Amino acid sequence: MQLSSKNNNNLFDNIKSFFIWSLTLTVCFLVVGFPLGFVIVSIGVLMTIVLHAVMPISSVILVGTAIFALNILVVVFGAAALTIKGVKPQDVTWLSWLHGEAEPSIDSVYASCPLTCELPK
């Protein structure tokens, strides 16, 4: 009975890790990969123009769907690869929001600080 519970817990951890990696990779692609997305869309527009001579109506739908599906597949396969390799999102240092630790607060510096900073609190 204990072995079954451990396997079930491991499966839950893997599924949770997959979804966290999917979210993280999606956000990273949207925020950091914006220039790459611009290049992908530019290539898609050129492909649409070229395909318009062959199939005038459905070239936009075909290229748009292909770009969208490619982005989804990259995120899903990336998340699956990281999960299968055993990389846990909690172990990655740049994902500090997963650790539950808040960043250290920075004390404000005011114009009167040279006069009052030496006073005991």
HUQUI-V795889 format. One record per pair of residues at least 24 apart in sequence whose C-alpha atoms are under 8 Angstrom apart, sorted by the first residue. I is the first residue (numbers start at 1). J is the second residue. D is the distance in whole Angstrom. If there is no record, write none. Layout:
I|J|D  I|J|D
This chain:
14|83|6  17|83|6  17|88|6  17|89|7  18|79|6  18|80|6  18|82|8  18|83|6  19|79|8  20|89|7  21|79|5  21|82|8  21|83|8  21|89|7  22|75|6  22|76|6  22|78|8  22|79|5  25|75|6  25|78|8  25|79|7  26|75|6  40|67|8  41|67|8
